[in-house]
């Protein structure tokens, strides 16, 4: 009788322990690293194109709705969908024969970037950024983490790109602790979700 009672208690204990475990997390495609995402130029962005050897060619342009800008001597250039580095190479190719110093610099002056922040933050909602913004900066724009609930080690970024939904997992606690971590730059319409920590009752 005692043996049966002991065995029953062991089974109940195991069942309780199994039931109290943290719920399984939805499989997520982890970010290979919390790396800097390349900035892609979009309509409405303002870019400054500088020629160190020919400052008379310098220009600051807002990208038109059709994705072009107008540059002196060469006319319209399609820039939407390119990174600043790719645009530098293209501009250098177009102006190459006219430049003594073969160098061009493209700087993004402003970029109207809509992002969404939800979950365990103080002011969830949609935010417009006039410059490239990281996931952590977007959370700060949303009032910061709700520290009583937020799981800062498992922040999700949901991105719709090329007809697919991509998921990234970020550990932002490292950055808040002052530990080295690469910033994760957001793209237009990214959703940043801060989940709540699992708590024992």
N, C-alpha and C positions, 0 to 999 in steps of 0.2 A: 504493500500500500504506500509506504514511504517512498519507494523507488518511483512509483507511478506519479506521485505528487511532485517529486523533484523534477521528473522529466517534463511534466505539464508546466511547471514554473519556468523551466528553461525555454520551452517552446513559446510561451507567452512573452518572456523577456526578449527573445529574438524578434518576435513579431512587432513588439513595441519599438524596438530600436530601428527596425527596418522602416516602420511607419514614420519615425521622427527625422529621417534623413532629409537633407535639403532636396527639394524637387529638381528633377533633371532639367538642365538648361537646354533650350532649343539649339540645335546644332547651328553654328555660325561659322562663316568663312573668316578665319582670323586674318587681320592685316599682317602681311608678311613682316612688317615692322611698322611702328607708328611713324611712318616716314613722311617727308614733305611731298604732298601730291603736286605734280606739275600744274601750274596755273594755265588754264585754257582761256584765251581771249574771247569775249562775247560782245554782242551788240550793246552799245551803251557805255562800255568801258572807255576810259580816257587813257591814252598812252602818250608818253613823251619819247621821241626818237632823237637821240643826240649823236652828233658826228664830232668827236674830239678834234679831228684835224680840219674840220670845215664847219664851224659853229653857225655860219650863215644858212646852213641847210637844216638846222635844228627845227623841230616842229612838235607841237602838242596837239593831238587830234582826238576827237571822240569818234568811236567806231559807229558808222551809220547802221541803220536797220538792215540794210542789204549786206552788211559784213565788211564793207570797204572803208578805207581812209584815202584822202587825197594828199599826195606828196609833191613838192616842187620838182620840176624837171621830168619826173617819171609818171605822173598822173595817179590814177586809182590803183590801190593794192588791196587784194582780198586778204583779210587778216583773221577773221573769225575762225575758230577751230585750231589756231596755231598757238604754240607757247611763245612767250617773249623771246626765248633763244632761237626758235625757228624763224620768227619774224626778223630777228637781227641778221640771220644768215641770208634771208631773202632780200632784205634791203641792201645788204652789202653786195650781193650779186648784181642788183639793179644799178647801184651807184658805183660799183667797183672801178670802172675805167676813169671816173671823174675824181676819185679820192687819192690823195697822196698818202694819208694815214688810213690804212685798211682796217678801220674799226668803227663799229656802230653799237650803240647801247639803247635798248628798249626798256623803259620803266613804266610800270602800271601806276598811273597817278590816282585813279579811282576806279572802283569796280562795284557796281550795285548788285550785291549778291543776296538773294533771298534764301534763308535757312530756317528750319523749324526745330524747336527744342521742346521736348516733352518728358514726362516722367517725374522723378523726384528732384525737381528744381523749384525755386520760389515763384518764378513768374513764367510759366510755360507759354509758348506762342510762336508767332512768326516774327523774324527779325530781318531787317535789311542792313547789310554792311556795305560801306563805301570802299572797302579795301579787302584784300585777301584775309580770311579769318580762320582760325583753328577751331577745333571742336571744343577745347577748353575755353577759349575766348567767347564762343557762342553761349556756352553754359553760364559764363560770368554775365553776359548780356541778359540772360534770363534770370538774373538775381542770384546766381550761384547755386550750389548744391543744397538740398535740404539734408543737412548733416545728420538729422535724426533717422533718416530713412535711406539715403542714397548709397548705392553700391558703386563706389568710384572706381573699382577695379574691373568692372564689367560693362562699361559704357558702350552702347551700340550706335553705329552710324549706318543708316539705311540709305542707299543710293540707287536711283533709277538711271541706268546708263545703257545705251545701245539696245534698248528694248528688253533689258534684263534688270532684275533687282539684285543688288550686291549688298552684302553685310560685312561690316568690319567691327572688331571688338578692340576696345582701347582700355588700357589701365592708366587712368588719369591721376590716380593716387600718387604715382611716382613723381609726376611733375609738381604736385602740391607739396610733396615732401622735399623738393629741391634736388631730386635725383635726376641724373641725365636721362632725357628721353626726347626722341625726335617729335616735333610738332606734327599733328595730322591736320592738313589743310582741307577745308570743306569745299564742295562744288555747289553750284546753283541747285536749290531745292533739296539738298540733303536734309535728312531728318536725324536729329541727335536724340537718342532715348537713354535716359538715366534710370535703370531699374532700381527697385527697392531691395534692400538687403533681406535675406531670409532671416526670420527671427524665431526663436524658440518660445513656445507658449507654456 
